[in-house]
Amino acid sequence: MAMPTPRDVIPVFVSLIDLCSATKNSRKLKQLHARIITTGISHHDFIRAKLVSSYSTCAQMFEATFIFSLTNRQSTFLYNSLIRGFSSLNLFSESLSVFRQMLAALKPIDSQTLPVVLKSCAALSAFRLGQQVHAAVWKNGFASDVANSNALITMYAKCGELISARRVFDEVPARNQITWSAMMAGYGIHGNSGEVFGLFNRMVDSGVLPDEVTFTAVLTSCSHGGFTDKGREYFEMMQRRFCLRPGLEHYTCMVDMMGRAGRLEEAEALIEGMEVDPDEPLLAALLGACKIHGKVEVAERVAEKVYGKG
């Protein structure tokens, strides 16, 4: 029986690399990479491409960029992997740098490229670049792609261009949960709570069910706008009507909202009823409000309950 050649085992290693990506297991990936080297297939372009993608997924960008530099065929897929990998680590400037390298190398962009680039533009408030990317969305025929539209809405909103964000939103033919939530979050950031509540009603009326991200946007708007009672209504609606379990971000919004209104005993009771342990941002919101309103006894009780556990 003939022994398998190195080329014969490539599909096996590809499957194993994909498994490391799916589980984001960087330790197993590095062990597998060592086996790939000793097997003699590390020079194979397809293996290198899979390694770049997997290392990027596992947030190992040093390894990803090094292997990328060795790859003979630096495809759009590989550039996208690096752009996405840096962005996922909030290394937005590095992500945009790779995008610029991609353009300089005259590589074609695809529908997966620009949403991540727009995310970096939004994070850096790079409005001019975001406008140029918007033009690229149109030029490359991605205007009807909902992921690109959603990214454009977020980018314009975070750059303070709500009119442009709303124009993109209105032109989306089939809005999903992300589309509605992105527009609501944009209005919420800039204090336009009325638009947030109106969009929420339109979303539900259109048959699109809100998700956890939607309620984060709505509750944040309630908190910043001082709509404490309305915020509690949405918080209860989330659980009773839409059967969604509140996460830490929702509890933090509620505690911040009640804290701003001086309703610290209610915030304390809410924390006591949580099914998950409070994290630092949530406690900081409560303790900050206690300091503002002079409620030292509430702060002491909460600190004792949280830090006195175990």
Disulfide bonds with the S-S distance in Angstrom:
none
